[in-house]
Amino acid sequence: MQVAQHFEPMPLRDGLMLTRTDAPVLQKRDLGCTGAEAELDCGLNLALFLAGSADVSYGKRRLQLGSQCDPAGRLVNEAALVSVAQPDVFTRRATDSTIERKVSLTLSREWLDSSGLLDSDEHEALRQFCGCHLSVQRWRPSARQIALAEAMLRPPTYAPLLEKLYLESKAIELVVQTLAQISAPPTPGLRPREMRQMQALRDYLDSGAADAHSLDDLARHVGLNVNAMQQRFKLLFGHTVFDYLRLRRLLAAREALERDGISVAEAADLAGYTSAANFATAFKRRFGMTPKAARLR
């Protein structure tokens, strides 16, 4: 059985690329002060984490991906799918985590077009997702998806061509399971127009223009009452508008701690917390470290 280390992207077939990591994370001194950047081509990017986390940006969308603690403090795996509808830039920020185990797959737009999925009316939800630049779908991977990732990280010992076929078979199965989740409508009651409405709201939240708005303000912005807005947003993205804004503010507080060295009290205020202790608890649950540790990075 082989063990993957840091790999360069491995082409499995035209338009399908695999990257495997099962090694200690590159330290800050290796990535540099600001991390690393790469160009993003149109298509889909899938990442399934088995351990560790990454602080990344797809264009202007910053994400904390990887294993997370649930409200009970249990460590859970995470997978994420990102749509790249136009060329953009991927940025990875340097961390001092101890280990990272993940599988990443890149599906080019050409690969998706050749599959015929985007031409079928049966996959309207997938077409909508692929057409919305920097759409993100996050979920807890199933036991089968985790097993597929493990199999790609540590494949049996085969001759090179057979190993490539083996990896391709596992990658295709993982892609099928992932796209099946996207293809299924989020709910029978959420129409394409309502999906676009919620995607526009998410983009508005990401722009920072809504940071000072209340939920009532946001509901008026989209022409809904608060309950309907919260319900539709959660159906599409898996969390409420309030939770999404809280995560954005935590990310902004982390960036200010690391980049500007602001105090923990200032970071708590930036994240919208009146209690520094509550802020520290939420911060550690999300990022796996205290605000003080982030400030010293």
C-alpha positions, 0 to 999 in steps of 0.5 A: 500500500502506497502513502501519498505525500504532497503531490503535483496535480495528477491528470486522470483523463482530459479535464479531470485532475486529482491532487492528494495530500497525506503529509504535514502541512507546509509551514509558513516559512515554506509558503511565504508570508502571504501563502501561495496563489494559482490561476483557476480555470472554469469548472468545478473544484472538489475538496474532501478533508479527512484531517486538518484544515486550510484557509483559502480564497476562491477569487474574493470568497474566503473559506475555512475548509477542513475538519471542524468541531460540531456544537458538541465538540466532536471533530467531523470531516467536511467536503466542499464543491466550488463552482468557477464560472469564470477565470479567477485566482485561488489563494492559500494562506500559510498555516502552522497546522500539523497535518493535512489529509485531503483529496482534491478533484478538478473538473474542467468545464470541457469535461462537464460539457462532454458528460452531457449533464449540463444539457439535460433538463433533469440536472437543472439544479446542477446547471444553475450551480455551475453557472453561478460563479463561486457557488459553494456547497459544503457537506459532511461526507458519507462513509462511502465518500470517506472510504473513496478518499482513503482509497485514493490516498493509500491505493494498493500497489499496482503498476503505474497504468493500473494505479492510474485506472484504479484512482480514476475509478475511485475519482469518478465514483466520488464525482458521481456521488457529489454531483448527484447531491447537487443535481437533486433540487434542494427542496420541491418548494424552491424554484429556480427564481428563488434559488437565484434570489438566495444566491444574489443575497449570498453575494450581497452578504459577501460584498460586505455591504450588508455588514451593518444591516439587521435581518429585517433590513436584509429581508426588505432588501430581497422582498421577503419576510425574515422567516421566509428569507431564513428558511430559503437561505438555509434550504439552499446553503445549509445555514441561516443568514445569521449563521452565515454573517457570523462566520464572515465576521469571524473570518474578518476578525481572524484576518485582522488578528493575523494581519493587523495584530488588533487586540482580542477585544477589538476582534470580538467587537469586529465579529459582533460579540459583546463578550470576549469570552464568548468570542474566544469560544466561538473562534476556537470552535471554528478555527481550532485555535484561540484568538491570542494564538492567531494574533501571534501568528 
